[in-house]
Amino acid sequence: MGRNIHFAEEVTSTQKIAQTLAAEGAQEGTIVVADKQTNGRGRMARTWYSPSGTGIWMSMIIRPNIPINNTPQLTLLTAVAIVQAIEEETTLKPDIKWPNDILVNGKKLVGILTELQAEADQVHSVIIGTGINVNQLEEHFPEELRSIATSIYIESGELCERSKLIQAILLKFEALYSLYLSKGFIPIKLLWESYAISLNKVIQARTINGVIEGKAIGIDNDGALLIETDETGIERIYSADIEIKQ
Ligand code: BTN
């Protein structure tokens, strides 16, 4: 990973650039990193606040030979790689909230956006975008984000060198990705579960088809969240915002 790195001071979105590079045939492991994004994108068509000098805004191109349905597994794998790297480089012990939020003290530190280019049922490329709040002070965040977002600096009181953290993430990702390609998703799933805070709790999931409430009992082998509800039994959720109720 990262043998081919494209760095830019300012871009609209590293995700958009990585998509173009992937469509032009960029090799697996190509990374796009920017100091600032003017149109950073989040999940569910949200924007991602990406000012200069303080965060890691990065997109990675991978080309796994997997069916489309398995791509959520890669989001979970990436979340594990990032948590492991943050644990190695800082004093923090982050949690993962399904599917892809990395939290410290209940506030969001990292967001992951996975997008794919595919044909029929087969994946051509997966673009994994990662936004990490690294050295922001609380007052750097817009007012409306202050109660829900945080940074490594706010939580640990220590500045973190972004290039070192990127390097650690790429190494962790590479190790987990080769484990995934050789042994499948199960070992990744076990690691993911060890960091997950949303399991065995009553949660509310807001999906595009409505709200589902029930107990999160696990994830299945394609990365979907399994929710046990009183009304409909076990529901499988692929994309949602979840809130932990108890
Ligand atoms: C989320 O909504 O939680 C996902 C946020 C993903 C943000 C990252 S920053 C780098 C990459 N480029 C983007 O435009 N978005 C992702």
Residues whose N, C-alpha, C, O or C-beta is under 5 A from the ligand:
A	BS01	BTN	S13 T14 Q15 N39 G40 R41 G42 R43 W48 I56 W57 M58 S59 G111 I112 L113 G129 T130 G131
